[in-house]
Amino acid sequence: MPNEERIYNESMTGDDDETALEIAALQSESLLPPPKKEYIYHKEALTALLEEISQKKLKWIHRCDITSTEPVVVDKTEDDLDRELKFYQQGLEAAIQGKQAVIKAGVPFSRPDDYFAEMVKTDTHMAKIREKLLAQQQGIQNAEEAKKQRELRKYGKKIQQEKLKEREDKKKASLDKIATIKKRLRSGDLGDADDFEIDVDSDDDANFSTRSGATKRGGKLAPNKKRQNKNDRYGFGGKKRGLKRNTADSAGDITGFSVKRNKSGNFSGGSKKGKAKRPGKAKRQRGL
């Protein structure tokens, strides 16, 4: 057997022996009876210490000790309500005796009517609390106002979309009616002039005719009253449309025609001369 294994086995055997001895010692101790407690009560010594620490020479106002006249006796210790009632009665009796003793000692204990008690918290702290509460209240108001504004914006967008749609519908209807009128004007199918109306069959066309200032005159659109008043006041400058178009009179007018100019071949009226040509390279070298 190697030396290492022999040393290991010897150490394990020694540990087992020590463990067995410890277990036997513990078992023997558990079998022994527990030691008896001795209670020491020296009444004379305790009484002497009580006399030493008692302050009977001092006045009651400096001691403020009260002894209840009747001991507290609780029949059922598990009854919480009865037990608390006994404690309350004992405290009430002590408070009454203490008040009488304080009055007898001539020490004032009642707070006067004009008494100003300093607050536990400073004014600076209370100011911070007030600012915080005001900030919270302002935050709530701002949140409510923002919510209200969002709702109003939503409602406003809805109304705006409805108005835009209504405007587009009116515009489309007006354009359709105008196209119909133009088509009837081009075709000449106006029927009776008295029966022809701009507002064909809807109030929208009546609004259009009122806005455009159009009136019924022989089935044609006449200028509005504002334009007519300006024409009456300043005069009508005449028709401007189609002035540059040829008519029978303008086509037959030959007052500006010159036979001489046409024969010369030069519309400017002078003799036609050719442009001088550039001399060739040889002539330029000779200095010609």
JOVEN-V760217 format. One record per residue. N is the residue number from 0. RES is the residue in one letter. SS is DSSP state (@ for helix, = for strand, . for the rest). PHI is phi in whole degrees, -180 to 180 (999 if undefined). NEAR is the number of other ideal C-beta (glycine too) atoms within 12 Angstrom. Layout:
BEGIN
{{N RES SS PHI NEAR} {N RES SS PHI NEAR}}
END
This chain:
BEGIN
{{0 M . 999 9} {1 P . -63 8} {2 N @ -66 9} {3 E @ -64 10} {4 E @ -67 11} {5 R @ -65 12} {6 I @ -65 13} {7 Y @ -66 14} {8 N @ -66 15} {9 E @ -65 15} {10 S @ -67 14} {11 M @ -65 14} {12 T @ -66 14} {13 G @ -65 14} {14 D @ -66 14} {15 D @ -64 14} {16 D @ -65 14} {17 E @ -65 14} {18 T @ -65 14} {19 A @ -64 14} {20 L @ -65 14} {21 E @ -65 14} {22 I @ -64 14} {23 A @ -65 14} {24 A @ -66 14} {25 L @ -65 13} {26 Q @ -64 12} {27 S @ -67 11} {28 E @ -68 13} {29 S @ -68 11} {30 L @ -79 10} {31 L . -72 10} {32 P . -69 7} {33 P . -66 8} {34 P . -68 7} {35 K . -83 6} {36 K . -79 6} {37 E . -106 6} {38 Y . -100 6} {39 I . -105 8} {40 Y . -131 9} {41 H . -103 10} {42 K @ -65 10} {43 E @ -64 10} {44 A @ -68 12} {45 L @ -65 13} {46 T @ -65 13} {47 A @ -65 12} {48 L @ -66 12} {49 L @ -65 13} {50 E @ -65 13} {51 E @ -72 11} {52 I @ -91 11} {53 S . -71 13} {54 Q . -117 15} {55 K . -72 13} {56 K . -73 9} {57 L . -77 12} {58 K . -71 16} {59 W @ -64 22} {60 I @ -64 18} {61 H @ -89 13} {62 R @ -101 17} {63 C . 54 20} {64 D . -105 17} {65 I . -134 20} {66 T . -114 15} {67 S . -68 20} {68 T . -74 12} {69 E . -121 11} {70 P . -71 11} {71 V . -81 20} {72 V . -121 14} {73 V . -112 18} {74 D . -69 11} {75 K . -116 12} {76 T . -69 12} {77 E . -82 9} {78 D . -83 12} {79 D @ -65 12} {80 L @ -65 12} {81 D @ -65 17} {82 R @ -65 18} {83 E @ -66 15} {84 L @ -65 18} {85 K @ -63 23} {86 F @ -64 17} {87 Y @ -66 15} {88 Q @ -64 21} {89 Q @ -64 23} {90 G @ -67 17} {91 L @ -65 16} {92 E @ -63 21} {93 A @ -65 22} {94 A @ -66 18} {95 I @ -67 17} {96 Q @ -64 21} {97 G @ -65 24} {98 K @ -63 18} {99 Q @ -63 15} {100 A @ -67 23} {101 V @ -67 20} {102 I @ -63 16} {103 K @ -64 14} {104 A @ -76 18} {105 G . 75 11} {106 V . -99 16} {107 P . -71 11} {108 F . -133 17} {109 S . -82 10} {110 R . -79 9} {111 P . -67 9} {112 D . -66 6} {113 D . -95 6} {114 Y . -75 9} {115 F . -111 8} {116 A . -92 8} {117 E . -72 8} {118 M . -71 11} {119 V . -66 8} {120 K . -94 12} {121 T . -74 11} {122 D @ -64 12} {123 T @ -63 11} {124 H @ -65 13} {125 M @ -66 14} {126 A @ -65 13} {127 K @ -64 14} {128 I @ -62 16} {129 R @ -63 15} {130 E @ -61 14} {131 K @ -65 14} {132 L @ -64 14} {133 L @ -64 14} {134 A @ -64 14} {135 Q @ -63 14} {136 Q @ -63 14} {137 Q @ -65 14} {138 G @ -63 14} {139 I @ -64 14} {140 Q @ -64 14} {141 N @ -64 14} {142 A @ -64 14} {143 E @ -64 14} {144 E @ -65 14} {145 A @ -64 14} {146 K @ -63 14} {147 K @ -64 14} {148 Q @ -64 14} {149 R @ -63 14} {150 E @ -64 14} {151 L @ -65 15} {152 R @ -64 14} {153 K @ -61 14} {154 Y @ -66 14} {155 G @ -64 14} {156 K @ -63 14} {157 K @ -64 14} {158 I @ -63 14} {159 Q @ -63 15} {160 Q @ -63 14} {161 E @ -64 14} {162 K @ -65 14} {163 L @ -63 14} {164 K @ -64 14} {165 E @ -63 15} {166 R @ -66 15} {167 E @ -65 14} {168 D @ -63 16} {169 K @ -64 21} {170 K @ -64 18} {171 K @ -63 15} {172 A @ -64 24} {173 S @ -64 28} {174 L @ -64 17} {175 D @ -64 20} {176 K @ -67 29} {177 I @ -65 24} {178 A @ -61 15} {179 T @ -64 22} {180 I @ -65 29} {181 K @ -62 16} {182 K @ -63 14} {183 R @ -70 20} {184 L @ -67 19} {185 R @ -67 11} {186 S @ -78 11} {187 G . 76 11} {188 D . -89 13} {189 L . -96 21} {190 G . 71 13} {191 D . -75 11} {192 A . -64 12} {193 D . -71 11} {194 D . -83 10} {195 F . -78 24} {196 E . -134 23} {197 I . -70 33} {198 D . -82 24} {199 V . -65 22} {200 D . -150 13} {201 S . -150 19} {202 D @ -71 15} {203 D @ -62 25} {204 D @ -68 25} {205 A @ -64 20} {206 N @ -64 18} {207 F @ -64 26} {208 S @ -66 26} {209 T @ -69 17} {210 R @ -66 16} {211 S @ -76 23} {212 G . 75 17} {213 A . -80 28} {214 T . -129 19} {215 K = -90 20} {216 R = -146 15} {217 G . 64 13} {218 G . 81 22} {219 K = -117 18} {220 L = -81 21} {221 A . -101 18} {222 P . -63 18} {223 N . -73 18} {224 K @ -66 15} {225 K @ -64 12} {226 R @ -66 18} {227 Q @ -66 17} {228 N @ -65 13} {229 K @ -65 14} {230 N @ -64 16} {231 D @ -67 12} {232 R @ -83 10} {233 Y @ -102 10} {234 G . 92 8} {235 F . -97 14} {236 G . -72 10} {237 G . 100 9} {238 K . -74 8} {239 K . -104 9} {240 R . -77 8} {241 G . 80 10} {242 L . -69 11} {243 K . -89 8} {244 R . -84 12} {245 N . -75 11} {246 T . -121 11} {247 A @ -64 8} {248 D @ -69 10} {249 S @ -69 14} {250 A @ -71 9} {251 G @ -87 10} {252 D . -82 11} {253 I . -119 11} {254 T . -66 8} {255 G . -90 10} {256 F . -90 12} {257 S . -121 14} {258 V @ -71 9} {259 K @ -61 14} {260 R @ -66 16} {261 N @ -71 14} {262 K @ -71 13} {263 S @ -67 15} {264 G . 82 13} {265 N . -119 15} {266 F . -72 14} {267 S . -80 13} {268 G . 99 13} {269 G . -93 11} {270 S . -76 12} {271 K . -86 13} {272 K . -122 10} {273 G . -80 7} {274 K . -77 6} {275 A . -63 6} {276 K . -85 7} {277 R . -77 8} {278 P . -65 12} {279 G . -75 10} {280 K @ -68 9} {281 A @ -64 9} {282 K @ -65 11} {283 R @ -68 10} {284 Q @ -71 9} {285 R @ -79 9} {286 G . 87 7} {287 L . -83 9}}
END
